[in-house]
Amino acid sequence: VALGGDSSAKLSNVIDELVKFRTKVRHYALALPEAAETLPVEDDVGAKGQKEQKEKRRQLMQERKPLLEACDSLRKDLAAFGIHIQ
């Protein structure tokens, strides 16, 4: 319930905050820890080490997948109310 004032301005502020929140969550979900950001060159650790790094990255992204799905769900839910986030 919005108390007093221009309700369309308040709605705009709420939408802005939702977009900021969604953006922060997506950035977190897509970010990788420093150790996994760059895969070592094959000469440095060999094929086995490189494969382990790729597996760690895949596992991390799999763990964070629900966050990305929640962001997409929020975007779709808001679209049902005529609010489109691109």
N, C-alpha and C positions, 0 to 999 in steps of 0.2 A: 504494500500500500504506500503510495507516494503522498506525503503530507504537504499540502500547499504548493504554491509555485507552478511553474510551467511543466506539466507532466511529460510533454514531448522532449524537453531539454533533459529531464531526469532519465527518460528512457534512452536517450542518446548517450548519456554518461554511463548507464548500465551496460549498454552494448559495447562501448569503448573498453570498459573494464573486462568484459567477457572476452573480447578479442585479445587484449593484452595477456590475460590469463592463459588462453588457448595457445598463444604464441610462445609464452614461456614454457609451457608443458611440452609443446612440440620440439622446441630447441633442446630441452633437457633430454627428451626421448631419443632424439637423433644424434646427440653429442656422444662422443666416445672418450673414455679416459685417455690421458696422454699416452700411456703405454700401448694402447690399441689403435691410436690415430694413424700411425704410420707403420706399415708392415716393414720389417727389416728386409734388406736386400738379401737375396738368396745366398750370396757368398758369406754373409755375416753369420747366419745361423743354420743354413742348410735348408733343404726342402721340408724336413720334419718340423723344424722350428717355425717355418713360415706357415705350414699347415695348421699348427697349434694356434698361432696368432689369428688366422682366419676363423678357426673354430670358436675361439674366445669372442671375436667380434660378432659372429653369427649368433652365439648364445646370448650375448648382451642385447642385441637387437631383438631377439625373440622375447626376452624378459620384458622389454619396454614396449612391445607391440600393443598391449592393452591400453597404454597411455595414448598412443597414436589413434587407436580405434575410438577411444573416448572423445578425443578432439574432433574426429570426423563425425561422430554421433552428435556432438553439440552443434556442429555446423549444420548438419541435416535437420536437427530439431528446430533450430532457429529459422531455417529456410521455410519451414512449414508456417511460420508466422510472418513471412515476407521479409526476413532479415537475412541477407546473403553475405557471407564472408568468403572472400577470394584469397 
